[in-house]
Amino acid sequence: MRGRTILRGLPLLPAVVLLLVFLAGPIIYCIYYAFTDMQLTGATTTNFVGLANFRKAFGDDQFYNAILQTLIFTVLSAIVGQNILGLVIALLFRLATKVLRSIVGALVIAAWVVPEIVAGYLMYAFFRDEGSLNEILKFLHLPQQNWLYTLPILAVSLANVWRGTAFSMLVYSAALAEVPAELTEAAAMDGAGVWQRFWHVTVPTIRRSVATNLMLITLQTLSVFGLIFAMTKGGPSNKSTTLPIYTYQTALQNYEIGYGTAMALVLLVIGALFSLVYLRALRPEAD
Amino acid sequence: MRFRKLATIALTGAVIAPLLAACGSSGDSKNEIKIAYQRSTDNNSRIMDNFLAGVKKQFEKANPGKTVKLIPIQATENDYYTKLDLMMKSPRTAPDLAYEDTFLINSDIKAGFLRPIDAQVKSWDQWSQFQDAAKESVTGQDGKVYGVPDGTDTRGIWYDKQVFAKAGLPANWEPKSWNDLLSAARQIKKKVPGVTPMNLYTGKAGGEASSMQGFEMLLYGTADQLYNPQEKKWVVGSKGFQDSMNFLKTVYSTGLGPKPSQALDANISTNVNTDWFPNAKIGFSIDGSWTANNWISTGPKPWKDWTTNIGWTAMPTQNGQAPGKTSMSGGWSWAITKNAKNPTLAWKFVTAMQTEKNAVTYDNAAQNIAVRKDVAADPKYQNSSPTVKFFTDLVAVTHYRPAYAEYPKVSTAIQEQMEAVTTGTSSPAKASADYDKSVADIVGNNTTKDSGPAK
């Protein structure tokens, strides 16, 4: 009997091997490196240093700054920006005409399918000192602002909202289509206003989608690199240096691979914490 | 049962084996050498590519059956170092020959990426043509030679004669001290509105250019340096360091340089050289000997009038103290990697590449400063550009960066403090103190308060 089960599982083997070699392998390596003093150049030997990298990180002001910038970026651009804007667009879609729907939909999704690095350069051209945004403001006689210099984290957050909203919009469009029409109609009959219907009928029904969406866009946003790198390189004065940027600088520009992977591991933990919070807060049976 | 077990094992093997094989190198041949070098991110610039393609042709013709595989790495300078180190780290990806910035050579020796070539250079009739300083730049701390240098560079000041005329400054400008630089910039600011008086690279966006063209051009003109070679220690708490930061502060806080937002834009060097200079929007800029490459007919911004509109002069020392001027030099070399599959053939390629004729061709094309005596004396080289003699003469007063494994990190620390001073978030005194702390973290207890004797 046991032999048969093994043989039946055999077709899965290639997939398992691939996963082990290309996914689990690098992750395990990464965790191992985080506890070593591995360098890209300048040292031949790699030693196991225990928690030294983490101790170093938590004594490093720039590391705290990177965590703070990461949180600001994630909350602003994913949790508030992409999430709410995506939901609003999805809601408006239900009221819009078909033509309007396809035009807006195409525009939003276009931003999403553009490769990250291209989006980064587009947004650099938009927000830079002599960029399109300031030209528009000048035309409207509004005060101009050097966005990438004075408020870099806001600029990259807005760029990320522009780029990523399509995903939330698609998730919510699908979820809203699943809300039974009878339910909202019944609520309307009982005298619930638009807001009450939305809050007491729609939101509870799409709760699972909200949780899934929040989790996916948070994890995606935590690891955004190309967009920020193209727009600001993390500057000026580290004001937009998120953890992925700081990890890159440490591991590949200062050649401290061990220290860099330790930071990447911290990023992984932050992502896990966010996921836990969502899972708990939006548990379907939590009501 | 046994059959099934065997079948399982066999199948597993059948699945894993090709995977592992795919990871291994394929098509290796005793007759091929791989050469890794940096390709400019500017698609109009293919100087090294063209040069190597020419030598490859000569070499393959002279050595039938041997092939040369060029591996261009299109990247900015910092990313090139990273990519090359990653390649050299693994025997599967290591090239036979690598184009190495000499300031990283000691780090890479320490990491075990390179192999010494003492025996080869000793029996090479061309080695005596190389200048001693250049030989030193490819010699490791262990006293062995690890590369063949192909040129160097020096740094000075480029200025716009039209802007200078409008500001009432001389066409043959020869600043004698930092004060001369500041007063010239102030005069430009006063008399030629709308023009950025001067450019001094700063901050992390500029990368190594900020450290070298920006900060070290100042520091090495004071009584202090970054490293004390006698004591083999890094210098902290030096007056020269703080004075250099003070100069930077004066430039950026009194509007003598680009706006901090422009200075900290990652594209500042491109903006200065392909927009501001050709459009007479800047007074002067401290930059490398290669700057005119931007304006020659094959450069990214061809500009016929540059030889009449632009002047070049040496960077003065802080107070005009001897030797009066200062410069910084870097340089590149060809190194055979530790993991090279065909080191003998690789060496043969180096000698084919470094004939006098080829060296002249390359140094002219790249506007490199020659490191070979015969090239430096060659009229073809001397007449290749109006600036070449001037920048070659600066070799007499030039300095090399401390080429130790810690330097790249120290350089980043400098850029961070420059940025803090440029944006006004830190005072020169605090920036110096913060730098001292960073350096102590980077090099351990290997610091001293005493600067090395100025060369």
Interface residues (C-beta under 8 A of the other chain):
Chain A: G3 I6 L7 L10 L13 P14 V17 L18 V21 Q39 L40 T41 G42 A43 T44 R128 D129 N146 L148 Y149 T150 K233 G234 G235 P236 S237 Q249 L252 Q253 N254 Y255
Chain B: M1 R4 A7 T8 L11 T12 V15 I16 L19 N78 D79 T82 D85 L86 K89 L104 S107 D108 K110 A111 G112 F113 G203 K204 A205 P260 S261 Q262 L264 D265 A266 A405 E406 P408 K409 T412 E419 A420 T423 T425
